[in-house]
Amino acid sequence: MNYFLLIALLLAQTSIFAQENLRFRATIDAAKGFGKKIDGNPQTVGNGVTTITAGVVLRGISLSVGSGIFKMDGTKNNDHYIPVFGELSYLVEREEIAPFFGVRIGKMFPQKEVNNPYPALNKQTMMYNPSIGVAIDLGPLYLLPYLQYFVP
């Protein structure tokens, strides 16, 4: 009886993912941004983030999960954080050049090896990351130049 229930659950999952037009999506992206030094110096510095996401797409709407590395250049130790997030995005399909919209919401976990002189940077924080851009259809891949606003 236990095996019957297990097989039924596996077949139910298979039928969910066998829907028409449901596809797998994986992305790798990197961004370089601008911020200010934490020491009160108004000099603009660059922060960088690299992420990997994976999810499913149905009729242009994508639900994904992802993680990566966020490097804060405005501190003495060039602190690193690990973002973990969910992403909801929309891409107009079947167009050579189409609009793209997305939003990532998650948490950022600080690097624990370094004793940071800024106590606020030693804590977990929420992250919110809206983005807008264009998608260029290159056959099996999309090229997505976009602008994003990264809010840790």
WOHUTA-V778075 format. One record per backbone hydrogen bond with DSSP energy under -0.5 kcal/mol. CO is the residue of the C=O (numbers start at 0). NH is the residue of the N-H. If there is no record, write none. Layout:
co=CO nh=NH
co=CO nh=NH
//
This chain:
co=0 nh=4
co=1 nh=5
co=2 nh=6
co=3 nh=7
co=4 nh=8
co=5 nh=9
co=6 nh=10
co=7 nh=11
co=8 nh=12
co=9 nh=13
co=10 nh=14
co=11 nh=15
co=12 nh=16
co=13 nh=17
co=14 nh=17
co=15 nh=18
co=18 nh=21
co=20 nh=22
co=22 nh=56
co=24 nh=54
co=26 nh=52
co=28 nh=50
co=30 nh=48
co=32 nh=46
co=34 nh=44
co=36 nh=39
co=40 nh=36
co=42 nh=36
co=44 nh=34
co=46 nh=32
co=47 nh=70
co=48 nh=30
co=49 nh=68
co=50 nh=28
co=51 nh=66
co=52 nh=26
co=53 nh=64
co=54 nh=24
co=55 nh=62
co=56 nh=22
co=57 nh=60
co=59 nh=61
co=59 nh=90
co=60 nh=57
co=61 nh=88
co=62 nh=55
co=63 nh=86
co=64 nh=53
co=65 nh=84
co=66 nh=51
co=68 nh=49
co=69 nh=71
co=69 nh=80
co=70 nh=47
co=70 nh=72
co=71 nh=74
co=73 nh=37
co=74 nh=77
co=78 nh=71
co=79 nh=110
co=80 nh=69
co=80 nh=82
co=81 nh=108
co=82 nh=67
co=83 nh=106
co=84 nh=65
co=85 nh=104
co=86 nh=63
co=87 nh=102
co=88 nh=61
co=89 nh=100
co=90 nh=92
co=95 nh=136
co=97 nh=134
co=98 nh=91
co=99 nh=132
co=100 nh=89
co=101 nh=130
co=102 nh=87
co=103 nh=128
co=104 nh=85
co=105 nh=126
co=106 nh=83
co=107 nh=124
co=108 nh=81
co=113 nh=115
co=116 nh=118
co=117 nh=120
co=118 nh=121
co=119 nh=122
co=124 nh=107
co=126 nh=105
co=127 nh=150
co=128 nh=103
co=129 nh=148
co=130 nh=101
co=131 nh=146
co=132 nh=99
co=134 nh=97
co=134 nh=136
co=135 nh=137
co=135 nh=142
co=137 nh=139
co=140 nh=137
co=141 nh=143
co=142 nh=135
co=142 nh=144
co=144 nh=133
co=146 nh=131
co=147 nh=149
co=148 nh=129
co=148 nh=150
co=149 nh=151
co=150 nh=127
//
